[in-house]
Amino acid sequence: MNPEVKNCRICGAEIPKERLDVIPDTEVCVRCSKKIGGEFELKVTVGGTAKPGSLKITGQEVSIQRQPKRLL
C-alpha cells in the first residue's frame, strides 16, 4: 500500500492526492467534507491590547486555531 494513499474515514473512498497535497492532515474526501459542512472548525479569539492600567485599547490581537471536527 502506498503510504501517500489515505481512505476517507466516513465512506472509505480513496482521498485524491491533490487534496492530500493541499490538506495533508485531512481524513475525509471532498464529498463527505461537503456533507458535514467542512472537516475543520475555526476558533477565533479577539483581544484588545493596551498599556497596563489604561482603558484605551490601542490595538487588537487576533488568534485563529483550526480544530478537527468530531467525525462519527
N, CA, C and O atoms as a Tripos MOL2 file, in Angstrom:
@<TRIPOS>MOLECULE
protein
  288   287    72     0     0
PROTEIN
NO_CHARGES

@<TRIPOS>ATOM
      1 N           0.8500   -1.1880    0.0000 N.3       1 MET1
      2 CA          0.0000    0.0000    0.0000 C.3       1 MET1
      3 C           0.8900    1.2430    0.0000 C.2       1 MET1
      4 O           1.8610    1.3170    0.7530 O.2       1 MET1
      5 N           0.5660    2.1850   -0.8180 N.am      2 ASN2
      6 CA          1.3160    3.4300   -0.9190 C.3       2 ASN2
      7 C           1.0740    4.2600    0.3440 C.2       2 ASN2
      8 O          -0.0820    4.5030    0.6890 O.2       2 ASN2
      9 N           2.1370    4.7080    1.0550 N.am      3 PRO3
     10 CA          1.9360    5.4710    2.2840 C.3       3 PRO3
     11 C           1.2630    6.8270    2.0510 C.2       3 PRO3
     12 O           0.7610    7.4380    2.9940 O.2       3 PRO3
     13 N           1.2510    7.3020    0.7960 N.am      4 GLU4
     14 CA          0.6130    8.5770    0.4980 C.3       4 GLU4
     15 C          -0.8790    8.4180    0.2160 C.2       4 GLU4
     16 O          -1.5700    9.4110   -0.0120 O.2       4 GLU4
     17 N          -1.3800    7.1990    0.2290 N.am      5 VAL5
     18 CA         -2.7950    6.9470   -0.0430 C.3       5 VAL5
     19 C          -3.5410    6.8820    1.2870 C.2       5 VAL5
     20 O          -3.1420    6.1720    2.2100 O.2       5 VAL5
     21 N          -4.6280    7.6360    1.3610 N.am      6 LYS6
     22 CA         -5.4960    7.6080    2.5410 C.3       6 LYS6
     23 C          -6.9150    7.3570    2.0770 C.2       6 LYS6
     24 O          -7.3120    7.7790    0.9900 O.2       6 LYS6
     25 N          -7.6690    6.6690    2.9060 N.am      7 ASN7
     26 CA         -9.0800    6.4520    2.6280 C.3       7 ASN7
     27 C          -9.9150    7.3000    3.5730 C.2       7 ASN7
     28 O          -9.5280    7.5580    4.7130 O.2       7 ASN7
     29 N         -11.0670    7.7280    3.0760 N.am      8 CYS8
     30 CA        -11.9940    8.5510    3.8430 C.3       8 CYS8
     31 C         -12.4800    7.7750    5.0680 C.2       8 CYS8
     32 O         -12.8370    6.6020    4.9610 O.2       8 CYS8
     33 N         -12.4920    8.4230    6.2160 N.am      9 ARG9
     34 CA        -12.9480    7.7710    7.4500 C.3       9 ARG9
     35 C         -14.4510    7.5600    7.4700 C.2       9 ARG9
     36 O         -14.9480    6.7540    8.2570 O.2       9 ARG9
     37 N         -15.1890    8.2710    6.6160 N.am     10 ILE10
     38 CA        -16.6470    8.1490    6.6220 C.3      10 ILE10
     39 C         -17.1260    7.1240    5.5990 C.2      10 ILE10
     40 O         -17.8540    6.1950    5.9490 O.2      10 ILE10
     41 N         -16.7210    7.2860    4.3280 N.am     11 CYS11
     42 CA        -17.2420    6.4120    3.2690 C.3      11 CYS11
     43 C         -16.2310    5.3680    2.7920 C.2      11 CYS11
     44 O         -16.6140    4.4080    2.1240 O.2      11 CYS11
     45 N         -14.9580    5.5360    3.1200 N.am     12 GLY12
     46 CA        -13.9440    4.5680    2.7200 C.3      12 GLY12
     47 C         -13.3330    4.8110    1.3520 C.2      12 GLY12
     48 O         -12.4270    4.0810    0.9500 O.2      12 GLY12
     49 N         -13.8090    5.8230    0.6220 N.am     13 ALA13
     50 CA        -13.2610    6.1220   -0.7070 C.3      13 ALA13
     51 C         -11.8400    6.6670   -0.5720 C.2      13 ALA13
     52 O         -11.4800    7.2570    0.4470 O.2      13 ALA13
     53 N         -11.0500    6.4610   -1.6080 N.am     14 GLU14
     54 CA         -9.6850    6.9740   -1.6010 C.3      14 GLU14
     55 C          -9.6970    8.5000   -1.7130 C.2      14 GLU14
     56 O         -10.4130    9.0610   -2.5410 O.2      14 GLU14
     57 N          -8.9040    9.1600   -0.8780 N.am     15 ILE15
     58 CA         -8.7960   10.6200   -0.9160 C.3      15 ILE15
     59 C          -7.7960   10.9740   -2.0060 C.2      15 ILE15
     60 O          -6.6740   10.4680   -1.9920 O.2      15 ILE15
     61 N          -8.1780   11.8390   -2.9580 N.am     16 PRO16
     62 CA         -7.2790   12.1850   -4.0640 C.3      16 PRO16
     63 C          -5.9670   12.8080   -3.5770 C.2      16 PRO16
     64 O          -5.9350   13.5390   -2.5870 O.2      16 PRO16
     65 N          -4.8880   12.4980   -4.3000 N.am     17 LYS17
     66 CA         -3.5590   13.0090   -3.9610 C.3      17 LYS17
     67 C          -3.5490   14.5310   -3.9300 C.2      17 LYS17
     68 O          -2.8820   15.1250   -3.0830 O.2      17 LYS17
     69 N          -4.2750   15.1700   -4.8380 N.am     18 GLU18
     70 CA         -4.3220   16.6290   -4.8940 C.3      18 GLU18
     71 C          -4.8650   17.2120   -3.5840 C.2      18 GLU18
     72 O          -4.3650   18.2260   -3.0970 O.2      18 GLU18
     73 N          -5.8870   16.5660   -3.0210 N.am     19 ARG19
     74 CA         -6.4470   17.0310   -1.7380 C.3      19 ARG19
     75 C          -5.4350   16.8360   -0.6200 C.2      19 ARG19
     76 O          -5.2870   17.7030    0.2410 O.2      19 ARG19
     77 N          -4.7390   15.7090   -0.6250 N.am     20 LEU20
     78 CA         -3.7360   15.4440    0.4040 C.3      20 LEU20
     79 C          -2.5570   16.4020    0.3000 C.2      20 LEU20
     80 O          -1.9490   16.7490    1.3130 O.2      20 LEU20
     81 N          -2.2290   16.8320   -0.9200 N.am     21 ASP21
     82 CA         -1.1450   17.8060   -1.0970 C.3      21 ASP21
     83 C          -1.5040   19.1380   -0.4470 C.2      21 ASP21
     84 O          -0.6480   19.8030    0.1360 O.2      21 ASP21
     85 N          -2.7790   19.5240   -0.5510 N.am     22 VAL22
     86 CA         -3.2280   20.8130   -0.0240 C.3      22 VAL22
     87 C          -3.5430   20.7300    1.4730 C.2      22 VAL22
     88 O          -3.2140   21.6420    2.2310 O.2      22 VAL22
     89 N          -4.1820   19.6340    1.8950 N.am     23 ILE23
     90 CA         -4.5670   19.4480    3.3040 C.3      23 ILE23
     91 C          -4.0120   18.0970    3.7700 C.2      23 ILE23
     92 O          -4.7460   17.1100    3.7950 O.2      23 ILE23
     93 N          -2.7260   18.0390    4.1390 N.am     24 PRO24
     94 CA         -2.0980   16.7540    4.4700 C.3      24 PRO24
     95 C          -2.7510   16.0150    5.6410 C.2      24 PRO24
     96 O          -2.6980   14.7860    5.6900 O.2      24 PRO24
     97 N          -3.3620   16.7330    6.5790 N.am     25 ASP25
     98 CA         -3.9540   16.0670    7.7380 C.3      25 ASP25
     99 C          -5.4430   15.7620    7.5650 C.2      25 ASP25
    100 O          -6.1290   15.4590    8.5410 O.2      25 ASP25
    101 N          -5.9420   15.8400    6.3370 N.am     26 THR26
    102 CA         -7.3490   15.5380    6.0880 C.3      26 THR26
    103 C          -7.6280   14.0590    6.3200 C.2      26 THR26
    104 O          -6.7610   13.2090    6.1160 O.2      26 THR26
    105 N          -8.8450   13.7710    6.7470 N.am     27 GLU27
    106 CA         -9.2470   12.3860    6.9710 C.3      27 GLU27
    107 C         -10.5200   12.0210    6.2170 C.2      27 GLU27
    108 O         -10.9970   10.8900    6.3090 O.2      27 GLU27
    109 N         -11.0770   12.9930    5.4600 N.am     28 VAL28
    110 CA        -12.2980   12.7230    4.7080 C.3      28 VAL28
    111 C         -12.1610   13.2070    3.2690 C.2      28 VAL28
    112 O         -11.3670   14.1010    2.9760 O.2      28 VAL28
    113 N         -12.9410   12.6070    2.3790 N.am     29 CYS29
    114 CA        -12.9270   13.0010    0.9700 C.3      29 CYS29
    115 C         -13.7300   14.2930    0.7900 C.2      29 CYS29
    116 O         -14.4010   14.7500    1.7160 O.2      29 CYS29
    117 N         -13.6550   14.8670   -0.3960 N.am     30 VAL30
    118 CA        -14.3400   16.1330   -0.6770 C.3      30 VAL30
    119 C         -15.8500   15.9740   -0.5040 C.2      30 VAL30
    120 O         -16.4980   16.8280    0.0990 O.2      30 VAL30
    121 N         -16.4070   14.8920   -1.0270 N.am     31 ARG31
    122 CA        -17.8580   14.6850   -0.9540 C.3      31 ARG31
    123 C         -18.3490   14.6340    0.5000 C.2      31 ARG31
    124 O         -19.3470   15.2670    0.8440 O.2      31 ARG31
    125 N         -17.6520   13.8880    1.3380 N.am     32 CYS32
    126 CA        -18.0600   13.7830    2.7430 C.3      32 CYS32
    127 C         -17.8080   15.0860    3.4940 C.2      32 CYS32
    128 O         -18.5700   15.4440    4.3920 O.2      32 CYS32
    129 N         -16.7460   15.7930    3.1310 N.am     33 SER33
    130 CA        -16.4610   17.0870    3.7540 C.3      33 SER33
    131 C         -17.5950   18.0680    3.4780 C.2      33 SER33
    132 O         -17.9950   18.8270    4.3600 O.2      33 SER33
    133 N         -18.1140   18.0480    2.2470 N.am     34 LYS34
    134 CA        -19.2480   18.9160    1.9040 C.3      34 LYS34
    135 C         -20.4950   18.5150    2.6850 C.2      34 LYS34
    136 O         -21.2570   19.3760    3.1260 O.2      34 LYS34
    137 N         -20.7080   17.1990    2.8590 N.am     35 LYS35
    138 CA        -21.8870   16.7130    3.5830 C.3      35 LYS35
    139 C         -21.8880   17.1680    5.0370 C.2      35 LYS35
    140 O         -22.9380   17.5120    5.5810 O.2      35 LYS35
    141 N         -20.7140   17.1710    5.6700 N.am     36 ILE36
    142 CA        -20.6470   17.5160    7.0970 C.3      36 ILE36
    143 C         -20.3570   18.9980    7.3290 C.2      36 ILE36
    144 O         -20.2130   19.4370    8.4700 O.2      36 ILE36
    145 N         -20.2710   19.7610    6.2470 N.am     37 GLY37
    146 CA        -20.0410   21.2010    6.3840 C.3      37 GLY37
    147 C         -18.6010   21.5580    6.6760 C.2      37 GLY37
    148 O         -18.3250   22.5350    7.3720 O.2      37 GLY37
    149 N         -17.6860   20.7740    6.1480 N.am     38 GLY38
    150 CA        -16.2630   21.0290    6.3660 C.3      38 GLY38
    151 C         -15.7070   20.1210    7.4430 C.2      38 GLY38
    152 O         -16.4160   19.7080    8.3600 O.2      38 GLY38
    153 N         -14.4470   19.8230    7.3180 N.am     39 GLU39
    154 CA        -13.7960   18.8860    8.2350 C.3      39 GLU39
    155 C         -13.2440   19.5700    9.4850 C.2      39 GLU39
    156 O         -13.0340   18.9260   10.5120 O.2      39 GLU39
    157 N         -13.0140   20.8620    9.3880 N.am     40 PHE40
    158 CA        -12.3910   21.5870   10.4930 C.3      40 PHE40
    159 C         -13.2800   22.7270   10.9730 C.2      40 PHE40
    160 O         -14.0880   23.2640   10.2150 O.2      40 PHE40
    161 N         -13.1180   23.0850   12.2380 N.am     41 GLU41
    162 CA        -13.7720   24.2540   12.8150 C.3      41 GLU41
    163 C         -12.6890   25.2670   13.1380 C.2      41 GLU41
    164 O         -11.5830   24.8990   13.5340 O.2      41 GLU41
    165 N         -13.0070   26.5350   12.9680 N.am     42 LEU42
    166 CA        -12.0610   27.5920   13.3100 C.3      42 LEU42
    167 C         -12.4970   28.2410   14.6170 C.2      42 LEU42
    168 O         -13.6650   28.5850   14.7960 O.2      42 LEU42
    169 N         -11.5440   28.4010   15.5220 N.am     43 LYS43
    170 CA        -11.7940   29.0980   16.7760 C.3      43 LYS43
    171 C         -11.0480   30.4200   16.6980 C.2      43 LYS43
    172 O          -9.8180   30.4460   16.6500 O.2      43 LYS43
    173 N         -11.7990   31.5200   16.6840 N.am     44 VAL44
    174 CA        -11.2110   32.8520   16.5550 C.3      44 VAL44
    175 C         -11.3300   33.5690   17.8970 C.2      44 VAL44
    176 O         -12.4130   33.6540   18.4760 O.2      44 VAL44
    177 N         -10.2100   34.0770   18.3760 N.am     45 THR45
    178 CA        -10.1740   34.8300   19.6200 C.3      45 THR45
    179 C          -9.6520   36.2270   19.3220 C.2      45 THR45
    180 O          -8.5840   36.3860   18.7310 O.2      45 THR45
    181 N         -10.4130   37.2410   19.7330 N.am     46 VAL46
    182 CA        -10.0020   38.6320   19.5250 C.3      46 VAL46
    183 C          -9.8050   39.2710   20.8930 C.2      46 VAL46
    184 O         -10.6890   39.2160   21.7480 O.2      46 VAL46
    185 N          -8.6560   39.8680   21.0890 N.am     47 GLY47
    186 CA         -8.3650   40.5400   22.3500 C.3      47 GLY47
    187 C          -7.7700   41.9090   22.0880 C.2      47 GLY47
    188 O          -7.0520   42.1070   21.1080 O.2      47 GLY47
    189 N          -8.0670   42.8390   22.9510 N.am     48 GLY48
    190 CA         -7.5230   44.1850   22.8120 C.3      48 GLY48
    191 C          -6.2090   44.3130   23.5560 C.2      48 GLY48
    192 O          -5.9910   43.6450   24.5670 O.2      48 GLY48
    193 N          -5.3450   45.1620   23.0610 N.am     49 THR49
    194 CA         -4.0840   45.4300   23.7430 C.3      49 THR49
    195 C          -4.0660   46.8850   24.1770 C.2      49 THR49
    196 O          -4.4880   47.7740   23.4380 O.2      49 THR49
    197 N          -3.5740   47.1140   25.3780 N.am     50 ALA50
    198 CA         -3.4930   48.4740   25.9140 C.3      50 ALA50
    199 C          -2.3510   48.5210   26.9210 C.2      50 ALA50
    200 O          -1.8380   47.4870   27.3500 O.2      50 ALA50
    201 N          -1.9680   49.7180   27.2840 N.am     51 LYS51
    202 CA         -0.9540   49.8900   28.3220 C.3      51 LYS51
    203 C          -1.5520   49.4430   29.6530 C.2      51 LYS51
    204 O          -2.7570   49.5780   29.8700 O.2      51 LYS51
    205 N          -0.7230   48.9160   30.5370 N.am     52 PRO52
    206 CA         -1.2510   48.4950   31.8430 C.3      52 PRO52
    207 C          -1.9740   49.6440   32.5490 C.2      52 PRO52
    208 O          -1.4310   50.7430   32.6660 O.2      52 PRO52
    209 N          -3.1910   49.3910   33.0160 N.am     53 GLY53
    210 CA         -3.9760   50.3840   33.7310 C.3      53 GLY53
    211 C          -4.7690   51.3230   32.8410 C.2      53 GLY53
    212 O          -5.5740   52.1060   33.3450 O.2      53 GLY53
    213 N          -4.5650   51.2680   31.5350 N.am     54 SER54
    214 CA         -5.2600   52.1640   30.6140 C.3      54 SER54
    215 C          -6.5460   51.5240   30.1150 C.2      54 SER54
    216 O          -6.6100   50.3130   29.9050 O.2      54 SER54
    217 N          -7.5620   52.3440   29.9290 N.am     55 LEU55
    218 CA         -8.8170   51.8570   29.3630 C.3      55 LEU55
    219 C          -8.8450   51.9950   27.8440 C.2      55 LEU55
    220 O          -9.7290   51.4570   27.1780 O.2      55 LEU55
    221 N          -7.8800   52.7130   27.3110 N.am     56 LYS56
    222 CA         -7.8180   52.9450   25.8670 C.3      56 LYS56
    223 C          -7.1710   51.7360   25.1780 C.2      56 LYS56
    224 O          -6.0360   51.3630   25.4770 O.2      56 LYS56
    225 N          -7.9120   51.1470   24.2650 N.am     57 ILE57
    226 CA         -7.3930   49.9960   23.5180 C.3      57 ILE57
    227 C          -6.6290   50.5220   22.3080 C.2      57 ILE57
    228 O          -7.1720   51.2590   21.4850 O.2      57 ILE57
    229 N          -5.3760   50.1360   22.2180 N.am     58 THR58
    230 CA         -4.5250   50.6590   21.1460 C.3      58 THR58
    231 C          -4.3460   49.6860   19.9880 C.2      58 THR58
    232 O          -3.7870   50.0550   18.9550 O.2      58 THR58
    233 N          -4.7970   48.4870   20.1390 N.am     59 GLY59
    234 CA         -4.6410   47.5090   19.0680 C.3      59 GLY59
    235 C          -5.4510   46.2650   19.3650 C.2      59 GLY59
    236 O          -6.0850   46.1630   20.4160 O.2      59 GLY59
    237 N          -5.4310   45.3420   18.4610 N.am     60 GLN60
    238 CA         -6.1460   44.0890   18.6600 C.3      60 GLN60
    239 C          -5.2410   42.9270   18.3140 C.2      60 GLN60
    240 O          -4.4330   42.9910   17.3870 O.2      60 GLN60
    241 N          -5.3960   41.8680   19.0800 N.am     61 GLU61
    242 CA         -4.7250   40.6120   18.7850 C.3      61 GLU61
    243 C          -5.7840   39.6380   18.2890 C.2      61 GLU61
    244 O          -6.8330   39.4810   18.9140 O.2      61 GLU61
    245 N          -5.5140   39.0000   17.1930 N.am     62 VAL62
    246 CA         -6.4330   38.0040   16.6530 C.3      62 VAL62
    247 C          -5.6990   36.6740   16.5970 C.2      62 VAL62
    248 O          -4.6120   36.5690   16.0290 O.2      62 VAL62
    249 N          -6.3060   35.6750   17.1900 N.am     63 SER63
    250 CA         -5.7330   34.3320   17.1940 C.3      63 SER63
    251 C          -6.7270   33.3930   16.5110 C.2      63 SER63
    252 O          -7.9120   33.3870   16.8460 O.2      63 SER63
    253 N          -6.2440   32.6060   15.5590 N.am     64 ILE64
    254 CA         -7.1030   31.6590   14.8460 C.3      64 ILE64
    255 C          -6.5220   30.2640   15.0130 C.2      64 ILE64
    256 O          -5.3570   30.0180   14.6980 O.2      64 ILE64
    257 N          -7.3480   29.3560   15.5120 N.am     65 GLN65
    258 CA         -6.9280   27.9660   15.6770 C.3      65 GLN65
    259 C          -7.8440   27.0740   14.8490 C.2      65 GLN65
    260 O          -9.0660   27.2210   14.8760 O.2      65 GLN65
    261 N          -7.2400   26.1520   14.1180 N.am     66 ARG66
    262 CA         -8.0100   25.1900   13.3220 C.3      66 ARG66
    263 C          -8.0790   23.8930   14.1050 C.2      66 ARG66
    264 O          -7.0530   23.3290   14.4850 O.2      66 ARG66
    265 N          -9.3030   23.4220   14.3440 N.am     67 GLN67
    266 CA         -9.5060   22.1980   15.1000 C.3      67 GLN67
    267 C         -10.3360   21.2310   14.2720 C.2      67 GLN67
    268 O         -11.3140   21.6410   13.6480 O.2      67 GLN67
    269 N          -9.9650   19.9600   14.2540 N.am     68 PRO68
    270 CA        -10.7680   18.9940   13.5030 C.3      68 PRO68
    271 C         -12.1290   18.7780   14.1640 C.2      68 PRO68
    272 O         -12.2400   18.7420   15.3900 O.2      68 PRO68
    273 N         -13.1590   18.6370   13.3330 N.am     69 LYS69
    274 CA        -14.4870   18.3090   13.8480 C.3      69 LYS69
    275 C         -14.4770   16.8610   14.3080 C.2      69 LYS69
    276 O         -13.6540   16.0540   13.8750 O.2      69 LYS69
    277 N         -15.3960   16.5610   15.1820 N.am     70 ARG70
    278 CA        -15.5550   15.1820   15.6230 C.3      70 ARG70
    279 C         -16.2670   14.3990   14.5280 C.2      70 ARG70
    280 O         -17.3780   14.7550   14.1350 O.2      70 ARG70
    281 N         -15.6480   13.3520   14.0380 N.am     71 LEU71
    282 CA        -16.2540   12.5440   12.9810 C.3      71 LEU71
    283 C         -16.9790   11.3630   13.5920 C.2      71 LEU71
    284 O         -16.5040   10.7560   14.5520 O.2      71 LEU71
    285 N         -18.1230   11.0450   13.0330 N.am     72 LEU72
    286 CA        -18.9150    9.9110   13.5350 C.3      72 LEU72
    287 C         -18.3880    8.6070   13.0300 C.2      72 LEU72
    288 O         -18.9350    7.5530   13.3540 O.2      72 LEU72
@<TRIPOS>BOND
     1     1     2 1
     2     2     3 1
     3     3     4 2
     4     3     5 am
     5     5     6 1
     6     6     7 1
     7     7     8 2
     8     7     9 am
     9     9    10 1
    10    10    11 1
    11    11    12 2
    12    11    13 am
    13    13    14 1
    14    14    15 1
    15    15    16 2
    16    15    17 am
    17    17    18 1
    18    18    19 1
    19    19    20 2
    20    19    21 am
    21    21    22 1
    22    22    23 1
    23    23    24 2
    24    23    25 am
    25    25    26 1
    26    26    27 1
    27    27    28 2
    28    27    29 am
    29    29    30 1
    30    30    31 1
    31    31    32 2
    32    31    33 am
    33    33    34 1
    34    34    35 1
    35    35    36 2
    36    35    37 am
    37    37    38 1
    38    38    39 1
    39    39    40 2
    40    39    41 am
    41    41    42 1
    42    42    43 1
    43    43    44 2
    44    43    45 am
    45    45    46 1
    46    46    47 1
    47    47    48 2
    48    47    49 am
    49    49    50 1
    50    50    51 1
    51    51    52 2
    52    51    53 am
    53    53    54 1
    54    54    55 1
    55    55    56 2
    56    55    57 am
    57    57    58 1
    58    58    59 1
    59    59    60 2
    60    59    61 am
    61    61    62 1
    62    62    63 1
    63    63    64 2
    64    63    65 am
    65    65    66 1
    66    66    67 1
    67    67    68 2
    68    67    69 am
    69    69    70 1
    70    70    71 1
    71    71    72 2
    72    71    73 am
    73    73    74 1
    74    74    75 1
    75    75    76 2
    76    75    77 am
    77    77    78 1
    78    78    79 1
    79    79    80 2
    80    79    81 am
    81    81    82 1
    82    82    83 1
    83    83    84 2
    84    83    85 am
    85    85    86 1
    86    86    87 1
    87    87    88 2
    88    87    89 am
    89    89    90 1
    90    90    91 1
    91    91    92 2
    92    91    93 am
    93    93    94 1
    94    94    95 1
    95    95    96 2
    96    95    97 am
    97    97    98 1
    98    98    99 1
    99    99   100 2
   100    99   101 am
   101   101   102 1
   102   102   103 1
   103   103   104 2
   104   103   105 am
   105   105   106 1
   106   106   107 1
   107   107   108 2
   108   107   109 am
   109   109   110 1
   110   110   111 1
   111   111   112 2
   112   111   113 am
   113   113   114 1
   114   114   115 1
   115   115   116 2
   116   115   117 am
   117   117   118 1
   118   118   119 1
   119   119   120 2
   120   119   121 am
   121   121   122 1
   122   122   123 1
   123   123   124 2
   124   123   125 am
   125   125   126 1
   126   126   127 1
   127   127   128 2
   128   127   129 am
   129   129   130 1
   130   130   131 1
   131   131   132 2
   132   131   133 am
   133   133   134 1
   134   134   135 1
   135   135   136 2
   136   135   137 am
   137   137   138 1
   138   138   139 1
   139   139   140 2
   140   139   141 am
   141   141   142 1
   142   142   143 1
   143   143   144 2
   144   143   145 am
   145   145   146 1
   146   146   147 1
   147   147   148 2
   148   147   149 am
   149   149   150 1
   150   150   151 1
   151   151   152 2
   152   151   153 am
   153   153   154 1
   154   154   155 1
   155   155   156 2
   156   155   157 am
   157   157   158 1
   158   158   159 1
   159   159   160 2
   160   159   161 am
   161   161   162 1
   162   162   163 1
   163   163   164 2
   164   163   165 am
   165   165   166 1
   166   166   167 1
   167   167   168 2
   168   167   169 am
   169   169   170 1
   170   170   171 1
   171   171   172 2
   172   171   173 am
   173   173   174 1
   174   174   175 1
   175   175   176 2
   176   175   177 am
   177   177   178 1
   178   178   179 1
   179   179   180 2
   180   179   181 am
   181   181   182 1
   182   182   183 1
   183   183   184 2
   184   183   185 am
   185   185   186 1
   186   186   187 1
   187   187   188 2
   188   187   189 am
   189   189   190 1
   190   190   191 1
   191   191   192 2
   192   191   193 am
   193   193   194 1
   194   194   195 1
   195   195   196 2
   196   195   197 am
   197   197   198 1
   198   198   199 1
   199   199   200 2
   200   199   201 am
   201   201   202 1
   202   202   203 1
   203   203   204 2
   204   203   205 am
   205   205   206 1
   206   206   207 1
   207   207   208 2
   208   207   209 am
   209   209   210 1
   210   210   211 1
   211   211   212 2
   212   211   213 am
   213   213   214 1
   214   214   215 1
   215   215   216 2
   216   215   217 am
   217   217   218 1
   218   218   219 1
   219   219   220 2
   220   219   221 am
   221   221   222 1
   222   222   223 1
   223   223   224 2
   224   223   225 am
   225   225   226 1
   226   226   227 1
   227   227   228 2
   228   227   229 am
   229   229   230 1
   230   230   231 1
   231   231   232 2
   232   231   233 am
   233   233   234 1
   234   234   235 1
   235   235   236 2
   236   235   237 am
   237   237   238 1
   238   238   239 1
   239   239   240 2
   240   239   241 am
   241   241   242 1
   242   242   243 1
   243   243   244 2
   244   243   245 am
   245   245   246 1
   246   246   247 1
   247   247   248 2
   248   247   249 am
   249   249   250 1
   250   250   251 1
   251   251   252 2
   252   251   253 am
   253   253   254 1
   254   254   255 1
   255   255   256 2
   256   255   257 am
   257   257   258 1
   258   258   259 1
   259   259   260 2
   260   259   261 am
   261   261   262 1
   262   262   263 1
   263   263   264 2
   264   263   265 am
   265   265   266 1
   266   266   267 1
   267   267   268 2
   268   267   269 am
   269   269   270 1
   270   270   271 1
   271   271   272 2
   272   271   273 am
   273   273   274 1
   274   274   275 1
   275   275   276 2
   276   275   277 am
   277   277   278 1
   278   278   279 1
   279   279   280 2
   280   279   281 am
   281   281   282 1
   282   282   283 1
   283   283   284 2
   284   283   285 am
   285   285   286 1
   286   286   287 1
   287   287   288 2
@<TRIPOS>SUBSTRUCTURE
     1 MET1         2 RESIDUE 1 A MET
     2 ASN2         6 RESIDUE 1 A ASN
     3 PRO3        10 RESIDUE 1 A PRO
     4 GLU4        14 RESIDUE 1 A GLU
     5 VAL5        18 RESIDUE 1 A VAL
     6 LYS6        22 RESIDUE 1 A LYS
     7 ASN7        26 RESIDUE 1 A ASN
     8 CYS8        30 RESIDUE 1 A CYS
     9 ARG9        34 RESIDUE 1 A ARG
    10 ILE10       38 RESIDUE 1 A ILE
    11 CYS11       42 RESIDUE 1 A CYS
    12 GLY12       46 RESIDUE 1 A GLY
    13 ALA13       50 RESIDUE 1 A ALA
    14 GLU14       54 RESIDUE 1 A GLU
    15 ILE15       58 RESIDUE 1 A ILE
    16 PRO16       62 RESIDUE 1 A PRO
    17 LYS17       66 RESIDUE 1 A LYS
    18 GLU18       70 RESIDUE 1 A GLU
    19 ARG19       74 RESIDUE 1 A ARG
    20 LEU20       78 RESIDUE 1 A LEU
    21 ASP21       82 RESIDUE 1 A ASP
    22 VAL22       86 RESIDUE 1 A VAL
    23 ILE23       90 RESIDUE 1 A ILE
    24 PRO24       94 RESIDUE 1 A PRO
    25 ASP25       98 RESIDUE 1 A ASP
    26 THR26      102 RESIDUE 1 A THR
    27 GLU27      106 RESIDUE 1 A GLU
    28 VAL28      110 RESIDUE 1 A VAL
    29 CYS29      114 RESIDUE 1 A CYS
    30 VAL30      118 RESIDUE 1 A VAL
    31 ARG31      122 RESIDUE 1 A ARG
    32 CYS32      126 RESIDUE 1 A CYS
    33 SER33      130 RESIDUE 1 A SER
    34 LYS34      134 RESIDUE 1 A LYS
    35 LYS35      138 RESIDUE 1 A LYS
    36 ILE36      142 RESIDUE 1 A ILE
    37 GLY37      146 RESIDUE 1 A GLY
    38 GLY38      150 RESIDUE 1 A GLY
    39 GLU39      154 RESIDUE 1 A GLU
    40 PHE40      158 RESIDUE 1 A PHE
    41 GLU41      162 RESIDUE 1 A GLU
    42 LEU42      166 RESIDUE 1 A LEU
    43 LYS43      170 RESIDUE 1 A LYS
    44 VAL44      174 RESIDUE 1 A VAL
    45 THR45      178 RESIDUE 1 A THR
    46 VAL46      182 RESIDUE 1 A VAL
    47 GLY47      186 RESIDUE 1 A GLY
    48 GLY48      190 RESIDUE 1 A GLY
    49 THR49      194 RESIDUE 1 A THR
    50 ALA50      198 RESIDUE 1 A ALA
    51 LYS51      202 RESIDUE 1 A LYS
    52 PRO52      206 RESIDUE 1 A PRO
    53 GLY53      210 RESIDUE 1 A GLY
    54 SER54      214 RESIDUE 1 A SER
    55 LEU55      218 RESIDUE 1 A LEU
    56 LYS56      222 RESIDUE 1 A LYS
    57 ILE57      226 RESIDUE 1 A ILE
    58 THR58      230 RESIDUE 1 A THR
    59 GLY59      234 RESIDUE 1 A GLY
    60 GLN60      238 RESIDUE 1 A GLN
    61 GLU61      242 RESIDUE 1 A GLU
    62 VAL62      246 RESIDUE 1 A VAL
    63 SER63      250 RESIDUE 1 A SER
    64 ILE64      254 RESIDUE 1 A ILE
    65 GLN65      258 RESIDUE 1 A GLN
    66 ARG66      262 RESIDUE 1 A ARG
    67 GLN67      266 RESIDUE 1 A GLN
    68 PRO68      270 RESIDUE 1 A PRO
    69 LYS69      274 RESIDUE 1 A LYS
    70 ARG70      278 RESIDUE 1 A ARG
    71 LEU71      282 RESIDUE 1 A LEU
    72 LEU72      286 RESIDUE 1 A LEU
